[in-house]
């Protein structure tokens, strides 16, 4: 009976603590500036689950897609800095909006405070099996001999995949025809159907189609080979394009002005959440890699993205307006 009473007391204390936390910190949300179902959305939902578990505070996901992520990103920039609104930002949503649309008002460095990065989603160059090339160099040779005969699909004009393919084409000295879609899913479906021949895909999206033989992988667009595909070379080593790389990072940000104490509270909680074995396994099973960076390193990464993609956008005369 004494043990039962002790358990009851412990349960009451835990329940009271949870209630106090929920009362002190009401429901918060993670805004995803892309549609549900994509890699950004998946990472946001895993982070929300982990943070809810660590903090005892309800964290929900709120999708606000549009304009390559600019709509949802601007929404968070304009939100009250009360610690209840976060942004699941990516290298795409943070850098392309300001570069492609002069009407965008947010500054990706000044208007946000980084909590931390969560995952890296590396990109892989794939072709439809009907394309008779086995290596990146063979693809380049074919494209040089047949300018614009190859079609490549992306999730839209100005998307990270569009800019990444433009960068690849420029470095390789080739011309392919861009076929933009309204989202990643239809772009992938038409590749699988053979209506387009070439695509850069996130490893998290390509993995199943690679393993089933529906697409042929040529190379990883990363500095190092991917641990899930150690036999697939990098583009740098397979096509003599030293330093070629473009990866998608994803992380949490608060609007500027959020109290430092709240930022630190969430940063600490995110670090603990990322140690939950189930959460880490879900991320790695998707083909992503858990990651973490200092606020200074994240700011430097964003500034580097702006410089690099700014050059690609200018050279390709790419605009959404």
C-alpha positions in Angstrom: 0.0 0.0 0.0 2.9 2.3 0.8 4.4 1.7 -2.6 1.1 2.3 -4.3 0.8 5.6 -2.5 4.3 6.6 -3.5 3.4 5.8 -7.2 0.3 7.8 -6.9 2.2 10.8 -5.5 4.9 10.5 -8.2 2.2 10.4 -10.9 0.4 13.4 -9.4 3.7 15.4 -9.3 4.5 14.5 -12.9 0.9 15.4 -14.0 1.1 18.7 -12.1 4.5 19.5 -13.8 3.1 18.7 -17.2 0.1 20.9 -16.5 2.2 23.8 -15.3 4.4 23.5 -18.4 1.4 23.5 -20.7 -0.1 26.5 -18.8 3.2 28.4 -18.8 3.9 27.6 -22.5 0.7 27.3 -24.6 0.6 25.5 -27.9 3.4 26.5 -30.3 3.6 25.9 -34.0 6.2 25.1 -36.6 5.3 26.7 -39.9 6.3 24.7 -42.9 6.5 26.9 -46.1 5.8 23.9 -48.3 2.9 21.5 -48.9 2.3 18.5 -46.6 4.1 15.3 -47.5 7.4 16.6 -48.7 10.8 16.3 -46.9 10.4 19.6 -45.1 7.0 18.6 -43.7 8.3 15.2 -42.6 11.2 16.7 -40.7 8.9 19.3 -39.1 6.5 16.7 -37.8 9.4 14.6 -36.4 10.7 17.7 -34.7 7.3 18.6 -33.3 6.8 15.1 -31.9 10.2 15.2 -30.3 9.8 18.7 -28.8 6.4 17.8 -27.5 7.9 14.8 -25.8 10.8 16.7 -24.3 9.0 19.9 -23.2 5.5 18.6 -22.3 4.3 21.5 -24.5 2.0 20.9 -27.5 3.8 21.7 -30.7 1.8 21.5 -33.9 2.7 21.8 -37.6 1.1 24.5 -39.8 1.7 24.2 -43.6 1.7 27.5 -45.5 3.0 26.7 -49.0 3.5 29.0 -52.0 6.1 31.0 -53.9 8.9 28.5 -53.4 8.5 28.9 -49.6 8.3 32.7 -49.5 4.7 32.9 -48.2 5.2 30.8 -45.1 8.7 32.3 -44.5 7.3 35.9 -44.6 4.4 34.8 -42.3 6.9 33.8 -39.6 9.0 36.9 -40.1 5.9 39.0 -39.5 4.8 36.9 -36.5 5.0 38.1 -32.9 8.3 37.2 -31.3 6.6 35.4 -28.4 8.2 32.0 -28.7 5.1 30.4 -30.1 5.8 30.5 -33.8 8.8 28.8 -35.5 9.8 28.3 -39.1 11.0 25.0 -40.5 13.4 26.7 -43.0 15.5 25.1 -45.7 18.3 26.2 -47.9 15.7 26.7 -50.6 13.1 28.7 -48.7 15.7 31.0 -47.0 17.7 31.9 -50.1 15.6 31.7 -53.3 12.7 33.9 -52.3 14.6 37.1 -51.7 16.7 36.4 -54.9 13.8 35.6 -57.2 11.1 37.9 -56.0 12.0 41.6 -55.4 8.7 42.0 -53.6 9.8 39.7 -50.8 10.3 41.7 -47.6 12.1 39.4 -45.3 15.9 39.3 -44.8 16.9 35.7 -44.2 19.7 36.7 -41.8 18.4 39.8 -40.0 14.7 38.7 -39.6 15.3 35.3 -38.0 17.1 33.7 -35.1 18.4 30.1 -35.7 17.4 27.5 -33.2 19.5 24.8 -34.9 19.7 22.7 -38.0 18.0 19.3 -37.9 18.8 17.4 -41.0 20.8 17.3 -44.3 19.0 15.9 -47.3 21.5 15.2 -50.0 20.6 15.3 -53.6 21.3 12.6 -56.2 21.4 12.8 -60.0 19.1 10.1 -61.6 17.9 9.2 -65.1 15.1 7.1 -66.4 16.3 3.6 -67.3 15.5 4.2 -71.0 18.5 6.7 -71.1 21.5 4.7 -72.3 24.0 6.3 -70.0 25.6 4.7 -67.0 27.8 7.6 -65.6 27.6 11.3 -65.2 30.4 11.7 -67.7 28.4 9.7 -70.3 25.3 11.9 -69.6 27.4 15.0 -70.2 28.9 13.6 -73.4 25.4 12.7 -74.7 24.0 16.2 -73.8 26.9 17.9 -75.6 26.2 15.8 -78.7 22.4 16.4 -78.5 21.8 19.9 -77.0 18.4 20.3 -75.4 17.3 16.7 -76.4 17.2 15.7 -72.7 14.4 17.0 -70.6 14.9 17.5 -66.8 12.0 17.9 -64.4 11.9 20.0 -61.2 9.4 21.0 -58.6 9.1 24.5 -60.2 10.9 27.5 -61.5 13.4 28.8 -59.0 13.2 25.7 -56.8 16.5 24.3 -55.4 16.4 21.5 -58.0 16.0 24.0 -60.8 18.9 26.1 -59.5 21.0 23.0 -58.8 20.5 21.6 -62.3 21.3 25.0 -63.8 24.5 25.0 -61.8 25.4 21.5 -62.9 24.6 22.3 -66.6 26.7 25.5 -66.4 29.7 23.7 -64.9 29.4 20.8 -67.3 28.9 23.0 -70.4 25.7 21.4 -71.5 22.1 22.4 -72.3 19.0 20.5 -71.2 15.4 21.5 -71.5 13.7 22.5 -68.2 10.2 21.1 -67.5 8.9 22.7 -64.3 6.0 21.2 -62.3 3.9 22.4 -59.5 5.5 20.3 -56.8 8.0 17.4 -56.4 5.4 14.6 -56.7 4.3 15.3 -60.3 7.9 15.9 -61.4 8.9 12.5 -60.0 5.9 10.8 -61.6 6.7 12.0 -65.1 10.3 10.9 -64.6 9.1 7.4 -63.7 6.8 7.4 -66.7 9.7 8.4 -69.0 8.1 11.7 -70.1 11.3 13.4 -68.8 14.7 11.8 -68.6 16.8 13.5 -66.0 16.3 14.8 -62.5 18.0 15.8 -59.3 16.1 14.3 -56.4 16.6 14.3 -52.6 18.0 11.0 -51.4 15.0 10.7 -49.1 12.7 10.7 -52.1 14.8 8.8 -54.6 15.8 5.9 -52.3 12.8 3.7 -52.9 12.9 4.2 -56.7 16.6 3.5 -56.8 16.2 0.3 -54.9 13.3 -0.9 -57.1 15.2 0.0 -60.3 12.7 2.6 -61.5 15.5 5.1 -61.9 19.2 4.8 -62.5 21.4 6.7 -60.1 24.5 8.4 -61.6 26.1 10.5 -58.8 25.6 12.2 -55.4 25.7 16.0 -55.4 27.6 16.1 -52.2 31.3 16.5 -51.1 31.3 12.8 -49.9 29.6 9.6 -50.9 26.3 8.9 -49.1 26.5 6.2 -46.4 23.3 4.6 -47.8 24.9 4.3 -51.3 28.6 3.9 -50.8 29.0 2.6 -54.4 27.6 5.7 -56.0 30.3 8.3 -56.7 30.0 12.0 -56.2 29.5 14.3 -59.2 32.9 15.9 -58.4 34.8 12.6 -58.8 32.6 11.1 -61.6 32.6 14.0 -64.0 35.7 16.0 -63.2 33.7 18.8 -61.6 35.8 19.6 -58.5 33.9 21.0 -55.6 30.5 20.5 -57.1 27.9 20.2 -54.4 24.4 21.2 -53.5 22.5 19.8 -50.5 19.3 20.8 -48.7 19.6 21.6 -45.1 16.5 22.0 -42.8 16.3 23.7 -39.4 14.2 25.6 -37.0 14.1 29.4 -36.7 12.3 32.0 -34.6 11.4 35.5 -35.8 13.9 38.2 -34.8 13.2 39.7 -31.4 12.3 36.4 -29.7 13.7 36.5 -26.1 17.1 34.7 -25.9 15.8 32.7 -22.9 13.1 31.2 -25.1 15.5 30.5 -28.0 17.8 28.7 -25.6 14.9 26.7 -24.1 13.9 25.5 -27.5 17.5 24.9 -28.6 18.2 22.7 -25.6 15.0 20.8 -26.1 15.7 20.3 -29.8 19.2 18.9 -28.9 17.5 16.4 -26.4 14.8 15.5 -29.0 17.4 14.7 -31.6 18.9 12.1 -29.2 15.6 10.2 -29.1 16.6 6.9 -30.8 13.3 6.6 -32.7 13.5 10.1 -34.1 17.1 9.7 -35.2 16.3 6.3 -36.8 13.3 7.9 -38.7 15.6 10.6 -40.2 18.4 8.2 -41.2 15.9 5.7 -42.6 14.7 8.4 -44.9 18.2 8.8 -46.2 18.8 12.1 -44.4 21.6 12.8 -42.0 20.9 14.4 -38.5 23.0 17.6 -38.1 23.6 20.5 -35.8 25.4 23.8 -36.2 26.2 27.0 -34.2 24.1 30.1 -34.9 27.2 31.7 -36.4 27.7 28.8 -38.8 24.1 28.8 -39.8 24.2 32.5 -40.7 27.4 31.9 -42.7 25.7 29.1 -44.5 22.7 31.3 -45.5 25.0 34.1 -46.7 27.0 31.5 -48.8 23.8 30.2 -50.3 22.6 33.7 -51.2 25.9 34.4 -53.0 26.1 31.2 -54.9 22.4 31.0 -56.0 22.5 34.7 -56.8 25.1 34.0 -59.4 23.1 31.1 -60.9 19.9 33.1 -61.0 21.6 36.1 -62.7 23.4 33.9 -65.2 20.2 32.0 -66.1 18.0 35.1 -66.0 15.6 33.3 -63.7 12.7 35.1 -62.2 9.3 34.5 -60.7 8.0 38.0 -61.4 
